[in-house]
Amino acid sequence: MQRARKVFVLGGANTPFIGKFHPDFVWKGHPDFGKKDNPTLEDYVRLAALAALEDAGVPPKDVEKGYVGNFAGELFSSQGHLGAVLASAHPDLAYKAFTRLEGACASGALALVAGVDAIAAGADVVLVVGAEVQTTVNAKVGADYLARAAHYRTQRAIDPFTFPALFARRTKAYTEAFGLERTELARVVANAYANANQNPQAHMKAVKMTVEQAAEASDKNPAFLENEELKPWLKVSDCSQVSDGGSAVVLVSEAALARYARTAGDAVELVGYGHATGPIEGPGDLTRMDVTKAAADAAYAEAGLGPADVQVAEVHDCFAIAQLLACEALGFAGGPGGARKLIAEGAMERTGRIPVNTGGGLMAFGHPVGATGVKQAVEVRRQLLGRCGGYQVPGQPKVGLAQNMGGDDRTAVVTIYRRA
């Protein structure tokens, strides 16, 4: 699909992503426990939206349309109807055309591409927000809520922690097919934490993780699944974080860019996207992400670019194995099993050939489900504009990519960005 109008990301913002082990998250044992509350879902929608508008230099009254990405607000926060929540974020946002979108962990990117389509259809200023609060219930209850992103009737019973078990299953299949070693996957985990340690907004900014710690199960890093066949294939360190947070971007047309841009370096162009969906009962081949590949193929075709053109990427590392599978589906690794070579070369590290998840990814930056797809756009924009501080990629990149995924690669959105 070729769009008739160009789309630019003029502004963006992430709140801090917080949860257990973050110094600002209030939980039992925190000195503020009982005295201070954590931000609510409504707080994250408001904070992210207003910060992105400020970053873009766009007054709230100029927003024409908006989209909110969120997966499970009704479950974790007893709050749906989040378009109306966005309308409450500022008096000048009242009566705007706001809508919520849901696609499991791809909800944020679905909101983003809905905004792209709105610009293509004639809007000039679109506000996109993603937000999620997941720390309101215990881990097993939260796992049950999140299992609704799988095929609940047939897949829920695999383990009390459905999604960790589904990706342990992928780790087992990939290892058996390609000989992946435990220390190789541990390098991916340790790199994510090292990046997050340089990122002041990251959930795990204060937590260190070495390759040795990530490689072996221990009392502090247990293999926690109840499914005995899958238990050896996943540890706590292999998982993304249960996080709260919000992210937002301001999308504008070329005409609006001329009206608002303070300098030529304020915006990046969103040059292509792909959105693909697979049957909920899948996947078929546990060693591939076919839905992500379909979305990537469409994004590359629209952008007129290929994998070799990408200089920085945000991929959906909900589990460590997902980063490898995503990089292969996106064409960075030369085919199935090729991610092992990326690890050996250090290619995905911040100074490597294709830096991946430079702020820590879902494993260490955090994973507030509905926010993730929008956060990725914020992070790619910041990298392309040279604004990532301690985790900035050397030699300012010009082309970036984001891959956001819902369920076990059942919904995938790939977006490609280019510095003007």
Order of alpha helices (4+ residues) and beta strands (2+ residues): beta-alpha-beta-alpha-alpha-beta-alpha-beta-alpha-alpha-alpha-alpha-alpha-beta-alpha-beta-alpha-beta-alpha-alpha-alpha-alpha-beta-beta
